[in-house]
Amino acid sequence: MKSTNTDKHSLRSSSKTAGLKIAYQVSSILIDLGCIIFRPQQPFKYNTGIISPVYTDNRLILSSPGERTRIVNLLIKKVQEVGIPDVIAGTATAGIPHAAFIAQKLNIPMVYVRPEPKAYGKKNQVEGSLRKGQNVVVIDDLISTGRSSLAVVKAIRESGGKVTDIVAITTYGLKDSEMNFSKNKIKLHSLTDLNHSCDVAIRKGFLKKDRVGMIKDWAKDPKNWGKKMGFE
């Protein structure tokens, strides 16, 4: 029996609704754990020099077993939707534990990728066993510009692996990351994003509604936001 256009539309709507529910659930976990902090009037300074009204530290998830399990299970579901690969790869360092949990649950090999090759020994950058032609899904905790994730992709490809997908906990949705991923033929699959986190933060009283515009302005132009706002 052939599926009708109505059936396909219903499936898409159902999938979109489920995706929104997950996005809000994950954002709620991250905000409750203090992983995401909004501070538009007293912004943070990143090591890149960028001034930002939002700071994310998803390493805090690791210390809360219940929430950690929920996040890992959702990441696993996302990997299954993408297609279970031959190998799971974790970005150093924040993506490594989540990649390990996922690989263990799916019973598949795992590697992790250093920011740079070791300066001694075998001078590895990709740690673990990766064979030529193996399909790899990269796990990251946070996507900002996407450059660190793409460095992982590059290292895996240079080692003979095939990568087309990155699965992440959250993303800022910056234009730089979208352009970088598109240019390198990578699809990003994120559990949640900055917009959903803003919505949840407003509901929970961690962010005033009239400050959301400042957050979104930063996401449009993070490099120049601090100067425009008079913070530098």
ABEGO torsion letter per residue (X at the ends): XBBBAAAAAAAAAAAAAAAAAAAAAAAAAAAAAGABBBBAABBBBBAAGBBBABBBBAAAAAABAAAAAAAAAAAAAAAAAAEBBABBBBBOAAAAAAAAAAAAAAGBBBBBBBABBBABEAGBABBEBBBBGBBBBBBBABBBAGAAAAAAAAAAAAAGBBBABBBBABBAGBAAAAAAAAAAGBBBBBABBAAAAAAAAAAAGABBAAAAAAAAAAAABAAAAAAAAGAX
